[in-house]
């Protein structure tokens, strides 16, 4: 007998897979039902409508992001290695995301969009500040206004999804995020930090099982 929680998790994972590949707006409840080989009735037994499903998928994705960031933090020996591991993780994760996802949330799913904004403006911002503080103390990062840099970083993340700036037919999201991240890091590090970051980046070009 399949547990109800198993069915709900199956729906969340299946919907997340479709949203990441095709965006949110273009995927209907019918599409999700067909993808999972379940009835629409089954979907509506667990989610009142698509908006609720999108909200729960967003929460699930952000919770996974939180866990992955925690894993990187505990694995890294220093703030610069943490930055290099984040760069590697971002490049991998952005390969799987349709750039329209954030636009679809902002335009059509306000509750989910607000969850993303809270995650961006609180968790990501605080993680940047924490890393900068440790990096400055260790001499890897220049003395900068950490609040300004924290705001700048989170806006960089969102800017890469903006197709008015980086149209999908011309730019690849993973490459845009990777270039922006390296630009951000190289603008912060001291010479000691730069050498260490490049060392980690070179090492990370090899196949990795970090995450």
Buried (B, 14 or more C-beta within 10 A) or exposed (E): EEEEEEBBEBBBEBBBBBBBEBBBBEBEBEBBBEBBEBEEEBBBBBBEEBBBBBBBBBBBBBEEBBEBBEBBBEEBEBBBBBBBBBBBBBBBBBEEBBBBBBBBBBEBBEEBBBBBBEBBBEBBBEBBBBBBEBBBEBEBBBEBEBEEBBBBBBEBBBEBBEBEEBEEEEBEBBBBBBEBBBEBBEEBBBEEBBEBBBEBBEEBEEEEEEE
